[in-house]
Amino acid sequence: MKRFVSRGVVFLAGAVALPMSAPILPAYAYVDRAQDPRLNILKRFFEALGCPASQYSSAFLEAADSFSLDWRLLPSLSYVESTGGKAAAGNNFFGWDSGRARFTSPVAAIRNVAERLSRGARYHGKTLEQKLAIYNPNPGYGAQVKRIMRRISPTE
């Protein structure tokens, strides 16, 4: 099979032409976070409380957008479970697996928990209230998380 390269396009004899470009990224990757008002809101929330999670504000937004979650959910869970990373062991900002889960980084934890809350068998297709009841069935837990969500921003 012969290959010819012309102006950024690879032609393979007998195959479909494919552009030579960076890998296709999800739509959220093209959001200019510097212009995203949610970023400043989230940073201010965490910074006012002295939370290490502040430095991961952009990762929270990217994960929420990528997995179609309310942008306030993951930061709220991290605040309720570890005071925004202050009490996080093994980069587990979310108390995942009753606090036993370990992650390679806070960003890995954010993406992992976002994916599970969106696509995991126990959570997929559930409402926010149902997801929170599965996440932690203790009475009042869901209401506590939703209070923090409203504290971050009263609207989605």
Secondary structure, DSSP 8 states (H G I E B T S, - for coil): --EEEETTEEEETTS--EE--S----GGGGS-GGG-HHHHHHHHHHHHTT-GGGGGHHHHHHHHHHTT--TTHHHHHHHHHHTTTTT-STT-TT-TTTTT---SSHHHHHHHHHHHHHHSTTTTT--HHHHHHHH--STTHHHHHHHHHHHH-S--
